[in-house]
């Protein structure tokens, strides 16, 4: 079994000027894509080359859409899994519309009475690092 991948065509999605329209009803959602004539010719060529004869054009488009969506989700999952915990917390706070609160400094903790002195803050920080 040959696992080598062959790249037939690459494109930059930012350079494509497609117009998407989504309509939604109670049970369905329809996507419309408006393409230029050259892009339509490329779609027809792909469809003629790759679509099995027993499959409808709509089924073929749906399969390509979901394969692309699955690839996008795999890439996104890989990127999220490679983030550090601090980066994840920052992204989540931005999504919620709040910025993460910075950890209080030893001086701030001592001023709040949570720590008796700067020395006890140093001890607390050292013991917390040991626990990790």
C-alpha positions in Angstrom: 0.0 0.0 0.0 1.5 3.3 -1.1 1.0 6.0 1.6 2.7 8.8 -0.4 0.4 11.8 -0.8 0.2 13.6 -4.1 -0.7 17.3 -4.1 -2.7 18.0 -7.2 -3.5 21.6 -6.5 -3.0 24.1 -3.7 -4.8 27.4 -3.3 -4.8 30.3 -1.0 -8.3 30.7 0.5 -7.6 34.5 1.0 -7.2 35.0 -2.7 -10.6 33.4 -3.5 -13.5 35.8 -3.8 -16.3 33.3 -3.1 -19.6 34.5 -1.7 -21.3 32.3 0.8 -25.0 32.5 1.7 -26.5 30.4 4.4 -30.2 30.0 4.9 -31.7 28.3 7.9 -35.1 26.9 8.5 -36.4 24.9 11.5 -35.0 21.7 10.2 -32.4 22.5 7.5 -29.6 24.7 6.6 -28.6 25.5 3.0 -25.3 26.8 1.9 -24.9 28.6 -1.4 -21.5 29.3 -2.9 -21.2 31.8 -5.7 -18.1 31.2 -7.8 -16.5 32.8 -10.8 -16.7 31.0 -14.1 -13.1 29.7 -13.9 -13.8 28.3 -10.4 -17.0 26.7 -11.6 -15.0 25.0 -14.4 -12.5 23.7 -11.8 -15.4 22.4 -9.7 -16.9 20.7 -12.7 -13.5 19.1 -13.6 -13.0 17.8 -10.1 -16.6 16.5 -10.0 -16.1 14.7 -13.3 -12.8 13.2 -12.3 -13.6 12.1 -8.7 -17.4 11.7 -8.3 -18.7 8.1 -8.7 -21.5 7.9 -11.3 -24.0 6.6 -8.8 -23.5 9.6 -6.5 -25.5 12.8 -6.9 -23.8 16.2 -7.2 -25.3 17.2 -3.8 -24.0 14.1 -2.0 -20.5 14.7 -3.5 -20.5 18.3 -2.4 -21.7 17.3 1.1 -18.9 14.7 1.4 -16.2 17.2 0.3 -17.6 19.8 2.7 -17.5 17.4 5.7 -14.1 16.0 4.8 -12.8 19.6 4.8 -14.6 20.4 8.0 -13.1 17.3 9.7 -9.6 18.2 8.5 -10.1 21.7 9.9 -11.3 20.3 13.2 -8.3 17.9 13.4 -5.9 20.8 12.8 -7.6 23.0 15.3 -7.6 20.2 17.9 -3.9 19.6 17.3 -3.2 23.3 17.8 -5.3 23.5 21.0 -3.5 20.5 22.4 -0.1 22.1 21.8 -1.0 25.2 23.8 0.3 25.8 27.3 -2.2 26.1 30.1 -1.5 29.9 30.3 -2.3 30.3 26.6 -5.5 28.2 27.0 -6.6 30.4 30.0 -5.9 33.6 28.0 -7.9 32.4 25.0 -10.8 31.3 27.2 -10.9 34.6 29.0 -10.9 36.5 25.7 -13.8 34.3 24.5 -15.7 35.1 27.6 -14.9 38.8 27.3 -12.8 39.0 30.4 -9.1 39.3 30.8 -7.4 36.9 33.2 -6.6 38.4 36.5 -2.9 38.4 37.2 -1.7 36.6 40.3 -1.2 38.9 43.2 2.3 39.7 44.1 3.7 38.9 47.5 3.5 42.5 48.5 -0.2 42.7 47.6 -0.9 39.5 49.6 1.0 40.9 52.6 -1.0 44.2 52.3 -4.3 42.3 52.3 -3.3 40.5 55.4 -3.3 37.1 53.7 0.3 36.8 54.5 2.0 38.0 57.7 5.1 39.3 55.9 7.1 39.1 52.8 9.1 36.2 54.3 6.0 34.1 54.7 5.0 34.9 51.1 8.4 33.6 50.0 7.8 30.4 52.0 4.3 30.0 50.6 5.6 30.4 47.0 8.4 27.9 47.6 6.0 25.3 49.1 3.6 25.8 46.2 6.4 25.2 43.7 7.3 21.9 45.5 3.6 20.8 45.3 3.6 21.2 41.5 
